[in-house]
Amino acid sequence: MGICAGIDLCDDHIAIRICGETEVTVWPAVVCREKKGEHWFVGEEAYRVALSGEGVMTDKLLKLLSKNGTSTVMRRQYTGSELLTELFRKVLEEKTSVTDFSCIDRLCVTLHKPDGQLFDKVKASLAAAGVAEEKLLLISHEEAFIYYTLSQEKDLYSGLVGAFDLSEERLCFYELMMVRGMSRPCVVAESRDVEEAFHTDILRKDSGRTLGDRIITDVAKRSMEGKAYSAVFLTGTGFDRIDWAQNFVSYVCLRRKVLQEKGLFAIGAAFAADDSLRAETQFPELMFCDGRTTSEISMNVSIHERTSRLMLTRAGSRWYGLGAHIEVIPEEGTRVSFLVEPFDKTKEKREVTASLGDVTEIASRPEKCTRVAVDMRFSSADRVELKLTDLGFGEICPASGTEVQEELSL
């Protein structure tokens, strides 16, 4: 049996949990290259080497990666992707005690928000570090929160579940709700970055601790007042200690369970990684969050003169990497229609249409003599990129090469 693990990657830290282990290991997300060689250091060791003057350190790697930035280390320019590759390589080596990552069966990485372009870059950095792309899974913090919560005792999520994530870079409130009474149980997670976030450095002084307690208590009251929570989780480096937040603790502990969990998102990612390897899921609930689709997309098609519904994407699917390719012969011209049906039945289903347009060469063809390739790719939970390509109709109507790209809002 190989290694299965979850990684939480943020600008200020990287946390990893190996499936089957109880410990979550957290490093500051910094890398340092020694000045007199090619050796790299990460985390606290990187700080030590940099402070001794023996190396050059770089931090904020995710920001560097997302902005396509570079950092000059010992007269050499490194891209954010190259630096992140070094971070992944060293962290995995230290945690797994191996240098050949072919033994990894599944590695799930969770980021704060799902971003297709950033996901692609993170995947490329991991592949450069030696982890095969087909063994990678990328999810958002909201989805990791769902996996973490559903792995707990059921009484903890019998009602609403809340979570506060306090780190150097953000204060975020998460909320999870089970939806019952449907054909399939559903779980919905949402999150909100709090504008009043503060840097955890202020907690080093008495005045800063008082201010931090007041801010986070006000946030808790606004977010939770009037709602019944069965449990609240506290995670992030800001909650490594909670003696600075007495008023906050008094409020959130009133008639509900409150638990500190170091590396909550890394743990959730580890459960997601393990679940993806199983023949039958441990989590039958339909999941809805910022990394999952909320609508299903289908088409009415005729096959051997019998009309049927062709399902292209289902609600609750992970949208990153989700797409479809089909070839159809439109009933009229080049118009292709799709049915968008939200999982939330209070919202109306609707029909949307895409077309190759009024290209003269295509418009002059007889009816049902145009074959159209439809390529569908999600760019976010509620946006789909469509590409229609004219394939012609054999030797009768050669392909014109016409392509049309549209964006569909769900």
C-alpha positions as CSV (number, residue, x, y, z in Angstrom):
1,M,0.0,0.0,0.0
2,G,1.4,3.4,-1.0
3,I,1.2,6.8,0.6
4,C,-2.0,8.8,0.7
5,A,-1.9,12.3,2.1
6,G,-3.5,15.7,2.2
7,I,-1.7,19.1,2.0
8,D,-3.1,22.5,3.0
9,L,-1.2,25.2,1.1
10,C,-1.4,28.8,2.1
11,D,0.9,31.8,1.7
12,D,2.0,31.7,5.4
13,H,2.1,27.9,6.0
14,I,2.0,24.4,4.5
15,A,0.5,21.6,6.5
16,I,0.5,17.9,5.6
17,R,-1.4,14.9,7.0
18,I,-0.6,11.3,6.0
19,C,-3.6,9.0,6.0
20,G,-3.5,6.6,8.9
21,E,-1.5,9.0,11.0
22,T,-2.9,11.3,13.7
23,E,-0.3,14.1,13.5
24,V,-0.5,17.1,11.2
25,T,2.9,18.7,10.5
26,V,3.0,22.4,9.8
27,W,5.8,24.4,8.3
28,P,6.1,28.1,7.5
29,A,5.7,28.3,3.7
30,V,9.1,29.7,3.0
31,V,12.1,28.3,1.1
32,C,15.8,29.2,1.5
33,R,18.7,28.3,-0.8
34,E,22.2,28.2,0.7
35,K,24.7,30.7,-0.7
36,K,27.6,28.3,-1.1
37,G,25.7,25.4,-2.7
38,E,22.5,24.2,-4.2
39,H,20.8,22.9,-1.1
40,W,17.3,24.1,-0.1
41,F,15.7,24.5,3.3
42,V,12.1,25.0,4.3
43,G,10.1,26.2,7.3
44,E,11.9,27.1,10.5
45,E,15.2,25.7,9.2
46,A,14.9,28.2,6.3
47,Y,14.5,31.0,8.8
48,R,17.6,29.8,10.7
49,V,19.8,29.6,7.6
50,A,18.6,33.0,6.3
51,L,19.2,34.7,9.7
52,S,22.7,33.2,10.0
53,G,23.5,34.9,6.6
54,E,24.2,31.5,5.0
55,G,21.2,31.5,2.7
56,V,18.6,33.6,0.8
57,M,15.0,33.2,1.8
58,T,11.7,33.7,-0.2
59,D,8.2,33.7,1.1
60,K,4.6,34.4,-0.1
61,L,5.1,31.7,-2.7
62,L,1.4,31.5,-3.7
63,K,1.2,35.2,-4.4
64,L,4.4,34.9,-6.4
65,L,2.9,32.0,-8.3
66,S,-0.5,33.6,-9.0
67,K,1.1,36.8,-10.4
68,N,3.7,34.9,-12.5
69,G,6.4,36.6,-10.4
70,T,10.0,35.8,-10.0
71,S,12.6,36.0,-7.2
72,T,16.3,36.4,-7.6
73,V,18.4,34.1,-5.4
74,M,22.2,34.2,-5.7
75,R,22.1,36.0,-9.0
76,R,19.7,33.4,-10.5
77,Q,16.1,34.2,-11.2
78,Y,13.5,31.6,-10.0
79,T,9.9,31.6,-11.0
80,G,7.2,31.1,-8.4
81,S,6.6,27.6,-9.8
82,E,10.2,26.6,-9.4
83,L,10.3,27.8,-5.8
84,L,7.0,26.1,-5.0
85,T,8.4,22.9,-6.5
86,E,11.3,23.1,-4.0
87,L,8.9,23.6,-1.1
88,F,6.8,20.6,-2.1
89,R,9.9,18.4,-2.7
90,K,11.4,19.2,0.7
91,V,8.2,18.9,2.6
92,L,7.3,15.6,1.1
93,E,10.8,14.2,1.6
94,E,10.8,15.2,5.3
95,K,7.3,13.9,6.0
96,T,7.5,10.6,4.0
97,S,11.3,9.9,4.4
98,V,11.4,9.0,0.7
99,T,12.8,10.9,-2.4
100,D,11.0,8.8,-5.0
101,F,7.4,9.9,-4.9
102,S,6.2,7.1,-7.2
103,C,5.1,5.5,-3.9
104,I,2.4,8.1,-3.5
105,D,-1.0,6.7,-4.4
106,R,-3.0,9.9,-4.0
107,L,-2.1,13.5,-2.9
108,C,-4.9,15.9,-2.3
109,V,-3.9,19.6,-2.1
110,T,-6.4,22.2,-0.7
111,L,-6.2,25.9,-1.4
112,H,-8.3,28.7,0.1
113,K,-10.4,29.3,-3.0
114,P,-10.8,27.2,-6.1
115,D,-9.1,28.9,-9.0
116,G,-8.6,27.0,-12.2
117,Q,-5.4,28.8,-13.3
118,L,-3.8,28.6,-9.9
119,F,-4.8,24.9,-9.6
120,D,-3.0,24.3,-12.9
121,K,0.2,26.0,-11.7
122,V,0.2,24.1,-8.4
123,K,-0.4,20.8,-10.2
124,A,2.6,21.6,-12.5
125,S,4.8,22.4,-9.5
126,L,3.9,19.1,-7.9
127,A,4.5,17.2,-11.2
128,A,8.0,18.9,-11.4
129,A,8.6,17.7,-7.8
130,G,8.0,14.2,-8.9
131,V,4.3,13.5,-8.1
132,A,2.5,12.0,-11.1
133,E,-0.4,14.2,-12.3
134,E,-2.9,11.4,-12.3
135,K,-2.3,10.9,-8.6
136,L,-3.2,14.5,-7.7
137,L,-6.4,15.9,-6.5
138,L,-7.1,19.7,-5.9
139,I,-9.9,21.0,-3.8
140,S,-10.9,24.2,-1.9
141,H,-10.9,24.8,1.8
142,E,-14.7,24.6,1.8
143,E,-14.6,21.1,0.4
144,A,-11.9,20.1,2.8
145,F,-14.1,21.5,5.6
146,I,-16.9,19.2,4.4
147,Y,-14.7,16.1,4.4
148,Y,-13.3,16.9,7.8
149,T,-16.8,17.5,9.3
150,L,-18.3,14.4,7.8
151,S,-15.5,12.3,9.2
152,Q,-16.4,13.3,12.8
153,E,-19.1,11.9,15.1
154,K,-22.6,12.6,13.7
155,D,-23.7,14.5,16.8
156,L,-21.1,17.2,15.9
157,Y,-23.0,18.0,12.7
158,S,-26.6,17.4,13.8
159,G,-27.1,21.1,13.4
160,L,-25.2,24.0,11.8
161,V,-21.4,23.7,12.0
162,G,-19.2,26.7,12.1
163,A,-15.4,27.1,11.8
164,F,-13.1,30.1,12.3
165,D,-9.8,30.0,10.4
166,L,-7.3,32.6,11.8
167,S,-3.9,32.9,10.1
168,E,-1.4,35.6,9.3
169,E,-3.1,36.3,6.0
170,R,-6.8,36.1,6.8
171,L,-9.7,35.6,9.2
172,C,-12.4,33.4,7.5
173,F,-15.7,32.1,8.8
174,Y,-17.1,28.8,7.5
175,E,-20.6,27.4,7.8
176,L,-21.8,23.9,7.0
177,M,-25.4,22.6,6.9
178,M,-26.9,19.2,6.3
179,V,-30.0,19.2,4.0
180,R,-32.3,16.3,4.7
181,G,-35.6,15.2,3.4
182,M,-34.4,14.8,-0.2
183,S,-33.8,11.7,-2.3
184,R,-30.2,12.0,-1.4
185,P,-28.7,13.7,1.7
186,C,-26.9,16.9,0.9
187,V,-24.3,19.0,2.6
188,V,-23.7,22.7,1.8
189,A,-20.7,24.7,2.9
190,E,-20.1,28.4,2.5
191,S,-17.4,30.8,3.7
192,R,-16.7,34.5,4.1
193,D,-13.4,36.3,4.4
194,V,-13.8,38.8,7.2
195,E,-12.8,42.4,6.3
196,E,-11.7,43.1,9.9
197,A,-8.9,40.5,9.7
198,F,-5.8,41.3,11.7
199,H,-2.2,40.1,11.5
200,T,-1.5,37.6,14.3
201,D,1.7,39.5,15.2
202,I,-0.5,41.9,17.2
203,L,-1.2,39.0,19.7
204,R,2.3,39.4,21.0
205,K,1.3,42.4,23.0
206,D,-1.4,42.9,25.6
207,S,-3.0,45.8,23.7
208,G,-3.0,43.7,20.5
209,R,-4.6,40.7,22.3
210,T,-7.4,42.9,23.6
211,L,-8.0,44.3,20.2
212,G,-7.9,40.9,18.5
213,D,-10.4,39.5,21.1
214,R,-12.8,42.4,20.5
215,I,-12.6,42.0,16.7
216,I,-13.1,38.3,16.6
217,T,-15.9,38.4,19.2
218,D,-17.8,41.0,17.1
219,V,-17.3,38.8,14.0
220,A,-18.6,35.8,15.9
221,K,-21.7,37.6,17.0
222,R,-22.5,38.9,13.5
223,S,-21.9,35.6,11.9
224,M,-23.6,33.3,14.5
225,E,-26.3,35.3,16.3
226,G,-29.8,33.7,16.1
227,K,-28.5,30.4,14.7
228,A,-28.2,27.0,16.4
229,Y,-24.8,25.4,16.0
230,S,-24.0,21.9,17.1
231,A,-20.3,22.5,16.9
232,V,-17.7,25.2,16.1
233,F,-14.1,24.4,15.1
234,L,-11.1,26.7,15.6
235,T,-8.2,26.3,13.3
236,G,-5.2,28.3,11.9
237,T,-2.0,29.4,13.5
238,G,-3.9,32.2,15.4
239,F,-5.7,29.6,17.4
240,D,-2.6,27.6,18.5
241,R,-3.3,29.4,21.8
242,I,-6.7,30.9,22.8
243,D,-5.8,32.5,26.1
244,W,-5.9,35.9,24.3
245,A,-9.6,35.4,23.2
246,Q,-11.5,35.0,26.5
247,N,-14.6,37.0,25.4
248,F,-14.7,35.2,22.1
249,V,-14.4,31.8,23.8
250,S,-17.1,32.6,26.3
251,Y,-19.5,33.5,23.4
252,V,-18.8,30.6,21.1
253,C,-18.8,28.0,23.9
254,L,-22.3,28.9,25.0
255,R,-24.5,25.8,24.6
256,R,-22.4,24.3,21.9
257,K,-19.3,22.2,21.4
258,V,-16.1,24.0,20.5
259,L,-13.0,22.2,19.4
260,Q,-9.5,23.3,18.4
261,E,-8.1,21.5,15.4
262,K,-4.6,22.1,14.1
263,G,-4.5,21.6,10.4
264,L,-8.2,21.1,9.9
265,F,-8.0,21.6,6.1
266,A,-5.0,19.2,5.7
267,I,-7.0,16.6,7.6
268,G,-10.0,17.1,5.4
269,A,-7.8,16.9,2.3
270,A,-6.4,13.6,3.6
271,F,-9.9,12.2,4.0
272,A,-10.7,13.4,0.4
273,A,-7.5,11.7,-0.9
274,D,-8.4,8.4,0.9
275,D,-12.0,8.5,-0.3
276,S,-11.0,9.0,-3.9
277,L,-9.0,5.7,-3.9
278,R,-12.0,3.7,-2.6
279,A,-14.2,1.7,-4.9
280,E,-17.2,2.9,-2.8
281,T,-17.3,6.3,-1.2
282,Q,-17.4,6.7,2.6
283,F,-19.3,9.9,2.1
284,P,-22.6,9.4,0.1
285,E,-23.8,12.9,0.7
286,L,-24.1,15.2,-2.3
287,M,-21.6,18.1,-1.6
288,F,-22.2,21.7,-2.6
289,C,-19.4,24.3,-2.1
290,D,-17.3,26.7,-4.1
291,G,-15.5,23.8,-5.8
292,R,-18.6,21.9,-6.8
293,T,-21.3,22.6,-9.5
294,T,-24.8,23.5,-8.4
295,S,-26.6,22.7,-11.7
296,E,-26.8,19.8,-14.1
297,I,-26.5,20.4,-17.8
298,S,-28.2,18.1,-20.3
299,M,-29.4,17.9,-23.9
300,N,-32.4,16.5,-25.6
301,V,-31.1,14.2,-28.3
302,S,-32.6,11.8,-30.8
303,I,-31.0,8.4,-31.2
304,H,-32.5,6.0,-33.7
305,E,-35.6,8.2,-33.8
306,R,-36.1,7.9,-30.1
307,T,-35.8,11.1,-28.0
308,S,-33.8,10.8,-24.8
309,R,-31.9,13.1,-22.4
310,L,-28.2,13.2,-22.6
311,M,-26.6,14.2,-19.2
312,L,-23.4,16.2,-19.7
313,T,-22.6,17.3,-16.1
314,R,-24.3,16.5,-12.8
315,A,-24.9,18.9,-9.9
316,G,-22.5,18.4,-7.1
317,S,-19.5,17.5,-9.3
318,R,-16.1,19.0,-8.9
319,W,-15.8,21.7,-11.6
320,Y,-12.0,21.8,-11.8
321,G,-11.1,19.6,-14.7
322,L,-14.7,18.9,-15.5
323,G,-15.8,19.0,-19.1
324,A,-17.4,17.1,-22.0
325,H,-17.0,16.5,-25.7
326,I,-19.8,15.4,-27.9
327,E,-20.6,15.6,-31.6
328,V,-24.2,16.3,-32.7
329,I,-26.2,17.0,-35.8
330,P,-28.5,20.0,-35.0
331,E,-32.2,19.7,-36.0
332,E,-32.1,23.2,-37.4
333,G,-29.0,25.0,-38.8
334,T,-26.2,25.0,-36.3
335,R,-28.2,25.8,-33.1
336,V,-27.4,23.6,-30.2
337,S,-29.6,23.8,-27.1
338,F,-28.7,22.9,-23.5
339,L,-31.0,22.5,-20.5
340,V,-29.6,24.0,-17.2
341,E,-31.4,22.6,-14.1
342,P,-30.3,23.9,-10.7
343,F,-30.3,21.4,-7.9
344,D,-32.2,23.9,-5.9
345,K,-35.7,23.3,-7.1
346,T,-36.8,26.8,-6.0
347,K,-34.8,28.1,-9.0
348,E,-36.2,27.6,-12.5
349,K,-34.6,25.4,-15.1
350,R,-33.8,27.1,-18.4
351,E,-32.8,26.4,-21.9
352,V,-29.7,28.1,-23.3
353,T,-28.6,28.1,-26.9
354,A,-25.2,28.3,-28.7
355,S,-24.7,28.5,-32.5
356,L,-22.0,28.7,-35.1
357,G,-23.7,31.8,-36.5
358,D,-24.7,32.7,-40.0
359,V,-21.6,31.5,-41.9
360,T,-22.7,31.5,-45.6
361,E,-20.9,28.2,-46.4
362,I,-22.8,26.5,-43.5
363,A,-26.1,28.2,-44.0
364,S,-26.4,27.0,-47.6
365,R,-26.2,23.3,-46.6
366,P,-29.4,21.2,-46.5
367,E,-30.9,20.6,-43.1
368,K,-29.2,18.0,-40.9
369,C,-26.1,18.1,-43.0
370,T,-23.9,19.8,-40.4
371,R,-22.0,17.9,-37.7
372,V,-21.0,20.1,-34.8
373,A,-18.4,19.3,-32.1
374,V,-19.3,20.7,-28.7
375,D,-16.5,21.1,-26.2
376,M,-17.5,22.1,-22.7
377,R,-15.2,23.2,-19.9
378,F,-15.9,24.7,-16.5
379,S,-14.0,27.8,-15.5
380,S,-15.8,28.2,-12.1
381,A,-18.7,26.7,-10.2
382,D,-21.2,28.8,-12.2
383,R,-19.4,29.5,-15.5
384,V,-18.9,27.2,-18.5
385,E,-16.7,27.8,-21.6
386,L,-18.3,26.4,-24.7
387,K,-16.5,25.8,-28.1
388,L,-18.5,24.8,-31.1
389,T,-16.6,23.5,-34.2
390,D,-18.0,22.8,-37.7
391,L,-17.1,19.2,-38.7
392,G,-19.1,19.3,-41.9
393,F,-20.9,16.2,-43.2
394,G,-18.4,13.8,-44.8
395,E,-17.6,14.4,-48.5
396,I,-21.0,15.9,-49.1
397,C,-20.3,19.0,-47.0
398,P,-16.6,19.4,-46.2
399,A,-15.8,21.0,-42.8
400,S,-15.4,24.8,-42.9
401,G,-13.1,25.0,-39.9
402,T,-15.4,27.5,-38.3
403,E,-15.2,27.8,-34.5
404,V,-17.2,29.8,-32.0
405,Q,-16.4,30.2,-28.3
406,E,-19.0,31.4,-25.8
407,E,-19.3,31.5,-22.0
408,L,-22.3,30.2,-20.4
409,S,-23.4,31.5,-17.0
410,L,-25.2,29.1,-14.7
